[in-house]
Amino acid sequence: MKKPIHIYGLSTCPWCRKTKALFTKSGAPFDYVDYDLADEPTQAKIMAELDAAGANGFPFVKVGADIVIGYQPERFAQLLA
């Protein structure tokens, strides 16, 4: 069974767009939310996840229990393998 993939980004972030494009190209199913366009309850949930992970930026990528902060295509490839 594949690990669930969740990606949080910002609508104005070029690295977030690159991350989304990379995962789209991989064919792996994922959920994507633009933090700045989400409603307040969703933003609070995302911020709680970022705080729990000690993250302070976007994109925030969660593949199963693995967390990647920022655009790291090599790490993404490892997690998708």
C-alpha positions in Angstrom: 0.0 0.0 0.0 1.3 3.5 -0.9 1.9 6.0 1.8 -0.5 9.0 1.8 1.0 12.2 0.5 0.0 15.6 1.8 1.5 18.8 0.5 0.9 22.3 1.9 2.0 25.3 0.0 1.4 28.9 -0.8 -0.3 30.1 -4.0 2.4 32.7 -4.6 5.4 30.3 -4.0 7.3 29.2 -7.1 8.9 26.3 -5.1 5.5 25.1 -4.0 4.3 25.1 -7.7 7.5 23.1 -8.6 6.8 20.6 -5.9 3.2 20.2 -7.0 4.3 19.7 -10.6 6.9 17.1 -9.6 4.4 15.1 -7.7 1.8 15.4 -10.5 4.4 14.2 -13.0 5.3 11.2 -10.7 1.7 10.0 -11.0 1.5 9.5 -7.2 -1.8 10.5 -5.7 -1.6 13.4 -3.3 -3.6 16.1 -1.5 -2.5 19.7 -2.0 -3.7 22.7 -0.1 -2.6 26.3 -0.5 -2.3 27.6 3.0 -3.0 31.2 2.1 -6.2 30.3 0.2 -7.6 27.9 2.8 -10.3 28.8 5.3 -9.3 29.6 8.9 -10.0 26.1 10.4 -7.9 24.5 7.7 -5.1 27.1 8.2 -5.2 26.3 12.0 -4.9 22.5 11.2 -2.0 23.1 8.8 -0.2 25.4 11.3 -0.6 22.8 14.1 1.1 20.2 11.8 3.9 22.6 10.9 4.5 23.5 14.6 4.5 19.8 15.6 7.1 19.1 13.0 9.2 22.1 13.8 8.7 23.4 10.3 8.8 27.1 9.5 8.2 27.2 5.7 6.6 26.0 2.6 6.3 23.7 0.8 5.6 21.3 3.6 5.5 17.7 2.2 4.4 14.7 4.3 4.8 11.3 2.8 3.5 8.8 5.3 5.4 9.8 8.5 8.3 11.4 6.6 8.4 15.2 6.4 10.3 17.3 3.9 10.4 21.1 4.2 11.2 23.0 1.0 11.8 21.9 -2.5 14.0 18.8 -2.4 13.5 16.8 -5.5 16.1 14.2 -4.6 14.4 13.5 -1.3 11.0 13.4 -2.9 12.3 10.8 -5.4 13.6 8.7 -2.5 10.3 8.8 -0.7 8.4 7.9 -3.9 10.6 4.9 -4.7 
